[in-house]
Amino acid sequence: MSLSRLEGALGGIGLFLLGMRFLSDAIRTIGDDRAKNFVARITSNRYFSCLLGLFMTLAVSSGNAAILFAFGLYNGGMLNVYQVLCVLSGVLLGMSVSLHIQLIPFSLLAAPLIFGGVIVKFFSRNRRRVHAATLLMGVGLLFFGLRLLEASFLGADYHPLFVTGQGLVAQSTFVTVLTGSTLSVLVPSSQSLLPALASLVQEHSLSAPIAFSVACGTLAGPAAMALLASVGGKSGARRVALLLLAVIVIISLSLILLSSFGLALYEAYWNSNEAGFALMWGYSLAGVLASGALLLTAGPFSRRLRAWDAITSDQNGLAAPCTGYLDNRILSTPPIALEQARKETVFMAGVVARMYADVRGILSDFDPRRVETIRQHEQTLDSLSHEITAFLAALSNNSSSPDIIYEVPGLIHVVSTLEHIGDVCEDILDCTVSRKEAGIVFSDEAMEELLTLADLVSAIISQTERIIASGEICSRDDLSASKGDIIVFHDKMQQSHFARICTGTCPPRSALLFQEMTSSCMRISELCWSVMRMQLRRPA
C-alpha cells in the first residue's frame, strides 16, 4: 500500500476517534435534564429507538457515522444499554434502506461543522455555547475522519489490497467475506460502497453466490466501527460492540451457508442469475435480519448486563454510577414512583455505608487502591443525588396526594444529607492522603482515639442505613443515648489532644490534621442524627 493511502487511512481513524471523544465529552457536559428528557421521549420504546437509528443513518447516508453517533450518546450518558442496542438495530436497518433512499452525504457537512465549531468555541464567552461548539467540532471531525478514510480507498479497481489478493477472491469464501468487510470499513458512505462492490464483482466476474458472500461480509464494517467507538468509553460500550459483532457474525454465516439454496430458488423462479441482484439484495437482507436479531436480543442482554454489573459491583465494593429504578414514565403513577425513589434512597445509603467502611479501613491501613474506590463512591453519590432529587421534584409537581407531598421533602432531605456525608468522607480521605504524603505519624494514643471515634461513627452509620431501609422509628431515648456516648468520648479526645499540644508532643501540622479528621467524624455523626430525627415512615 502506498504511503499516501496509509496516511489517509490512519489519519482518518485518528480524526474520527478524536471526534468521538469531543462528541462524548460535549454530550456529557451539556446533557442536562431537559436534553435527557427529550432523548428519553424519543427513545421511550424499542420501536421509537429503532426509528431514531434509521433516521440517523438516512440523514448522513452512512451506517458507520450513525453507529459512532449512537456510541457517543451512550458514552455521554444520554442512552442506556437497552436504548443504544435498539438504536443500533435501526442503524442496521437504515443501512439497507439507504441503498434506495439517499439524503445528504456526510462529507458535505464536515468542513462547515468544524469551521463553525472553532469560531464559536474560541470567540464566544458563553460557556454553554462553547460546549455546544465542542459538540459541533466533534461531529465535524468525525465526518472528516470518515471522509479521509474513504478517500484513501479511491480507485478500488487498482487498490493494493485487491492487487495482492487477485485470484483468491473468487476461490475462497473466507477471502470474499474478508474483502467485503475491508470494503465496508474503508468506504463508510453507502453511496460509495455499493459501486465499489459492483466494480469488484465485475472485475473478477464473480458468480452470484460469491457476490452474495461479499455483500454479507460488509456487515462486519459497522461492527469494526462499533469496536473502535468503544475505545476509551464506558465498559458497557465494549460489551455492546461485542454483542453487535456476535449478532452480525451469526447472521452473516447463516446467510452464506444458505446462499446457494436461496439463489437457486430465485434463478428457477425468475430465470436469472445476475451477480448484481445477489449483491444488492444480499446487502439488504443481511442488514434487515441483523437488525431484527439485535432488536430481539436488546432486552435480555441489557437485563443480563445489569445483573452482572450488580454482582461485580458488590464484589468489588463499587456502585453503579446511575439510578436503576427511576423512570420518568412512571411519574403518572405517583405511588409506584415514590416506591422507586425509596429504593434508590436505600441504595444510596448502602453506597454511603460502603464508602465510610473504606474510609475507616484506610485510617488504620493505607491502601492506594481504596483511595480510587472512595473517589468513585463520591462520584456515584453525586450522580445519585442529582437524579433522585430531580425525580422527586418532578413527582411533587405531578402529584396532589397529601401523603406524597408530605414524604417527598423528607426524602429530598435524606438524599441531600447522604450526599453531604459522602463529601465529609472525602474530606477525611484528603486529610489521610496529606498525612501520608507529608510523612506525618500520629502517636499511638492519638491513633487509638481516632480509630475508636471512627468505630463509634461506623455504628451510627449502620443504624442510619437500617432506619432508611426499614423505615423504623428511632426513639428519643435511643437517639439521646447514641449522641451522648459519642459526645462524651469526643470531649475526652479534645482534652487529651489539647494536653499533647501544650506539652509539645504534637507538632502544629499534626495537630491541625488530627483536629480536622475528628471534626469530620463528628460532622458525619450530626448528619446521621438529622436523618434519624426525620423518622422515615411509609404512609399507610
WOJO-V848506 format. One record per pair of residues at least 12 apart in sequence whose ideal C-beta (glycine too) atoms are under 7 Angstrom apart, sorted by the first residue. I is the first residue (numbers start at 1). J is the second residue. D is the distance in Angstrom with one decimal. If there is no record, write none. Layout:
i;j;d
I;J;D
I;J;D
This chain:
i;j;d
1;160;4.4
5;152;4.7
8;148;5.2
8;151;5.6
8;152;3.1
9;149;5.9
9;152;4.4
11;148;5.3
12;145;4.6
12;146;6.5
12;148;3.5
12;149;3.2
12;152;6.6
13;145;6.8
13;149;6.6
15;141;5.3
15;144;5.7
15;145;3.2
15;148;6.4
16;68;6.6
16;141;6.8
16;142;4.8
16;145;3.0
16;146;5.7
17;228;6.6
17;231;6.7
18;141;5.6
19;138;4.7
19;139;6.8
19;141;3.2
19;142;3.4
19;145;6.0
20;68;5.9
20;72;6.0
20;142;6.3
20;229;5.7
21;232;6.5
22;134;5.6
22;137;5.5
22;138;3.1
22;141;6.4
23;72;4.0
23;135;6.3
23;138;3.4
23;139;6.2
23;142;6.4
24;72;5.1
24;75;4.0
24;76;4.9
24;233;6.6
25;134;6.9
26;131;5.5
26;134;4.2
26;135;3.6
26;138;5.8
27;72;6.1
27;73;6.3
27;76;2.8
27;78;5.8
27;135;6.6
28;76;4.5
28;77;5.7
29;131;4.7
30;128;6.6
30;131;4.6
30;132;6.2
30;135;6.9
31;76;5.7
31;77;5.9
31;78;5.5
33;390;5.5
35;78;7.0
36;78;6.3
37;328;6.4
39;78;4.8
39;79;6.8
40;328;6.0
43;79;6.7
43;83;4.6
44;329;6.7
46;86;4.5
46;295;6.1
46;298;6.4
49;83;5.3
49;86;3.4
49;87;5.0
49;90;6.7
50;86;5.4
50;89;5.3
50;90;3.8
50;93;6.8
50;295;6.2
51;90;6.1
52;87;5.5
52;90;6.1
53;66;6.4
53;70;6.6
53;87;4.0
53;88;6.2
53;89;6.5
53;90;2.5
53;91;4.2
53;94;6.3
54;90;4.2
54;93;5.5
54;94;4.3
54;97;6.9
56;69;5.6
56;91;6.7
57;91;5.1
57;94;2.8
57;95;6.0
57;98;5.8
58;94;5.5
58;97;6.6
58;98;5.8
58;101;6.0
58;103;5.6
59;103;5.8
59;104;6.7
60;104;6.8
60;106;4.0
61;98;5.6
61;102;5.2
61;103;6.1
61;104;6.9
61;105;5.6
61;106;6.5
61;189;6.1
61;190;5.2
61;191;5.6
62;106;5.1
62;146;6.7
62;188;5.0
62;189;5.2
62;190;6.2
63;91;5.4
63;94;6.5
63;95;3.8
63;190;6.7
63;222;5.3
64;146;6.4
64;188;3.7
64;221;6.4
64;222;6.1
64;225;4.5
65;106;5.2
65;142;6.7
65;143;6.6
65;146;5.8
65;188;6.4
66;91;4.5
66;94;6.6
67;88;6.6
67;91;5.6
67;222;5.3
67;225;5.1
67;226;5.4
67;229;6.5
68;142;5.6
68;225;6.4
68;229;5.1
70;84;5.5
70;87;4.7
70;88;5.7
70;91;6.4
71;226;6.6
71;229;3.8
71;230;6.4
71;233;6.5
71;237;5.8
74;234;7.0
74;237;5.9
75;233;4.0
75;234;5.7
75;237;6.0
81;236;5.5
81;240;6.3
81;302;4.3
81;305;5.5
82;298;5.5
82;299;6.5
82;302;3.9
84;240;6.0
85;240;6.3
85;294;6.1
85;298;3.7
85;301;6.6
85;302;6.7
86;295;6.2
86;298;5.2
88;244;6.0
88;294;6.0
89;291;4.5
89;294;4.1
89;295;4.1
89;298;6.9
92;222;6.9
92;287;5.0
92;290;4.9
92;291;4.0
92;294;6.5
93;287;6.4
93;288;6.3
93;291;4.0
95;190;6.5
95;287;4.7
96;283;6.8
96;284;4.1
96;287;3.6
96;288;5.4
98;190;4.2
99;190;6.4
99;194;6.2
99;280;6.6
99;283;6.7
99;284;6.4
102;191;5.9
105;189;6.5
105;191;6.2
106;143;4.7
106;146;6.6
106;189;6.9
107;143;6.8
107;147;4.5
109;143;5.6
110;140;5.3
110;143;3.7
110;144;4.1
110;147;5.7
113;136;5.0
113;139;5.3
113;140;3.2
113;143;6.8
114;137;6.0
114;140;3.6
114;141;6.4
114;144;6.4
116;136;5.7
117;133;4.5
117;134;6.9
117;136;3.6
117;137;3.4
117;140;5.9
118;137;6.5
120;133;3.6
121;133;3.9
121;134;6.2
121;137;6.6
146;188;4.6
149;186;6.1
149;188;6.5
150;186;6.9
150;187;5.4
150;188;6.0
150;189;5.9
150;192;6.2
152;186;6.8
153;186;4.2
153;187;5.6
156;196;4.5
156;199;5.5
156;200;6.6
157;199;5.7
157;203;5.9
161;182;6.2
162;200;6.8
169;204;5.2
170;204;5.3
170;206;5.6
170;210;5.8
173;213;5.4
173;256;6.5
176;210;5.4
176;213;4.5
176;214;5.0
176;217;6.6
177;213;5.6
177;216;6.8
177;217;3.6
177;256;7.0
178;217;6.7
179;200;7.0
179;214;6.0
179;217;6.7
180;214;4.1
180;215;6.4
180;216;6.9
180;217;2.9
180;218;4.4
181;217;4.7
181;218;6.8
181;220;3.7
181;221;6.2
183;196;5.7
183;197;6.3
183;218;6.3
184;218;3.9
184;220;6.5
184;221;2.6
185;221;4.6
185;224;5.1
193;218;6.8
197;214;6.1
197;215;6.8
197;279;5.7
198;276;6.4
198;279;6.4
201;214;7.0
201;275;5.0
201;279;5.9
206;275;5.6
207;275;6.4
208;263;5.0
208;273;5.3
208;274;6.8
208;275;5.0
208;278;4.0
209;259;5.0
209;260;5.2
209;263;5.9
211;275;4.0
211;278;4.5
211;279;4.5
211;282;6.9
212;259;4.4
212;263;6.5
212;278;4.3
212;282;4.0
213;256;5.1
213;259;6.5
214;279;6.9
215;279;5.1
215;282;3.3
215;283;4.1
215;286;6.5
216;252;4.4
216;255;5.0
216;256;5.5
216;282;5.7
216;286;4.8
217;252;6.6
218;283;6.1
219;248;4.6
219;252;5.5
219;286;5.2
219;287;6.8
219;290;6.0
220;248;6.3
223;244;5.4
223;245;4.1
223;248;4.9
226;241;3.9
226;244;5.0
227;241;4.7
227;245;6.9
236;305;6.5
239;305;6.2
243;301;5.7
244;294;6.7
247;290;5.8
247;293;5.0
247;294;5.1
247;297;6.7
248;290;5.5
251;286;6.2
251;289;5.0
251;290;4.5
251;293;5.9
252;286;6.1
255;285;6.7
255;286;5.7
263;278;6.1
306;324;6.8
317;354;5.5
317;358;6.8
317;373;5.9
318;373;6.7
318;376;5.9
319;351;4.6
319;377;6.5
319;380;4.5
321;379;6.7
321;380;5.5
321;383;5.5
322;383;5.7
322;387;6.5
323;344;5.1
323;384;6.3
323;387;4.8
323;388;6.7
325;340;4.1
325;343;5.0
325;344;5.5
326;340;5.8
326;341;7.0
326;344;6.0
326;387;6.1
326;388;7.0
326;391;4.8
328;394;6.7
331;394;5.8
331;395;5.9
331;398;5.0
334;395;6.2
334;398;6.8
334;399;4.0
334;401;5.9
334;404;5.2
337;395;5.1
338;395;6.6
338;404;5.7
338;407;6.7
341;388;6.2
341;391;6.0
341;392;5.7
341;395;6.9
341;411;6.0
344;384;6.7
344;388;5.2
345;388;6.5
345;411;5.9
345;414;5.9
345;415;6.0
345;468;6.3
346;468;5.8
346;469;4.9
348;381;6.7
348;384;4.8
348;388;7.0
348;415;6.5
348;418;5.2
349;418;6.1
349;465;4.6
349;468;4.4
349;469;6.8
350;465;6.6
351;377;5.9
351;380;5.6
351;381;5.9
352;381;6.9
352;418;5.1
352;421;5.3
352;422;6.1
352;461;6.9
353;461;5.6
353;462;6.7
353;465;4.9
354;377;6.6
355;374;6.0
355;377;3.9
355;422;6.0
355;425;5.3
356;425;5.6
356;458;6.5
356;461;5.3
358;370;5.0
358;373;5.6
358;374;5.1
359;374;6.3
359;425;4.9
359;428;5.3
359;429;6.0
360;454;4.9
360;458;5.7
362;429;6.9
362;432;5.7
363;432;6.4
363;450;6.6
363;451;6.2
363;454;5.8
364;451;6.0
366;432;6.9
366;436;5.5
371;429;6.6
371;433;6.6
374;425;6.9
374;426;6.9
374;429;5.2
377;422;6.8
378;422;5.2
378;426;5.0
381;418;6.8
381;419;5.3
381;422;3.9
382;419;6.7
385;415;5.5
385;416;6.8
385;419;3.9
388;415;5.0
389;412;5.9
389;415;5.8
392;408;5.2
392;411;5.8
392;412;5.4
395;408;6.3
396;408;4.7
403;539;3.8
407;539;6.3
410;534;5.3
410;536;6.5
413;534;6.3
414;468;6.6
414;531;5.6
414;534;6.4
414;536;6.8
417;527;5.1
417;530;5.8
417;531;5.4
420;527;5.6
421;524;5.6
421;527;5.1
424;520;5.1
424;523;5.1
424;524;5.2
427;520;5.0
428;517;5.7
428;520;4.8
431;513;5.3
431;516;5.3
431;517;5.0
434;513;6.7
435;513;5.4
440;509;6.5
440;510;5.2
440;513;6.4
442;510;6.6
442;514;6.4
443;505;6.6
445;496;6.9
446;500;6.9
446;514;6.0
449;493;4.9
449;496;6.5
450;517;6.4
450;518;6.8
452;489;7.0
453;489;6.5
453;490;6.7
453;493;6.4
453;518;6.3
453;521;5.2
454;521;6.1
456;485;6.7
456;486;4.9
456;489;6.4
457;521;5.0
457;524;5.4
457;525;5.5
460;482;6.1
460;525;5.4
460;528;4.7
461;528;6.0
464;528;4.3
464;531;5.2
464;532;6.3
467;532;6.1
467;536;6.4
468;531;6.9
468;536;6.2
471;536;5.2
471;537;5.3
471;538;5.2
473;535;4.9
473;537;6.4
474;532;4.4
474;535;6.3
479;529;6.7
479;532;5.5
483;529;6.2
486;525;5.6
490;518;7.0
490;522;5.9
493;518;6.2
497;514;6.4
